[in-house]
Amino acid sequence: MPTFHCLMTIILSNSLDKCVSVKLAIELDGQQHYTKEGMTYDTERSAVLAGYGIKVVRFRNQDVINDFNRICKQIADLL
């Protein structure tokens, strides 16, 4: 089973330049992102990034664990 570290290594080593050039931020969200405070913080941060023209794409940690290939394809499609 792939790990989050593995996913980030793939993204950073293969796609970082593309993520920067297309202004894409990829977020992997764990449980803390689904609390009231977490959702408020994420909304505020996403708004700041949007102000710089950066699109934020979020994936649940569980989705990455359960369907790694689909998540990688979705990221690749955005690049």
N, C-alpha and C positions, 0 to 999 in steps of 0.2 A: 504494500500500500504506500503510495507517495506521501511524503510529509510536506508540511507548509514550507519548511526550509528548502526542500527540493523544488517546490513550485517557485519560490522566490529566486532561487539560483537560476532556474530556467528563464524566468522573466528578466532578471537582471543581466544575465550573460548574453542572452540572445535578442532581447527586445528593448532594452533600456533606451537606446537612441531613438527607436521608433516611438516608444511611449512619450518621450520628451517632444519629438517632432510633431506628433499628432495631439499633444497636450492631453494625455490620458493618465489618470491616477487609478490604480487598481487597489481596492481595499478588500482584505479578507476579514470578515466580521465574526467574532466569537460572541459568547453570551453577553458580555458587558456592553455590546452595542445595542442590545434590545431592552436595556433599562431606560427609564425616563431620562436620566442624566446622559447616558450614552447616546441616545437618539438625538437629544438636544445638541450635544457637542458635535456629533456627526453632521447634523443639518447645518450648523454654523460653519463648520470647517468646509463643507461642500460648497456653501455659498461664497466663502472667501476664494476658494479655488476657482469657482465658476467666474468670479470677477476677473480672474487672470486668463479666462478662456480655457480652463482645464476641465475636462469632463471626468467625473468620478464614477467609476463602475464598482459595484459592490457584489461580493460573493459571500455566502455564508460558509463558514469553516466546514460545516457538515456536508454541504454540496461539493466542496473540493475533495473531501475524503471519499464521498460516495460516488462521485461522477467526475473524476479528475480529467478524463479525456474531453468531456463535453465543455468543461470550464476552460481548458486550454484552447479548444476550438473557438469558443466565444471570444476569448482574448485575441486570438490570431485574426479573427474576422474584424475586430475593431482596429487592428493595425493595418 
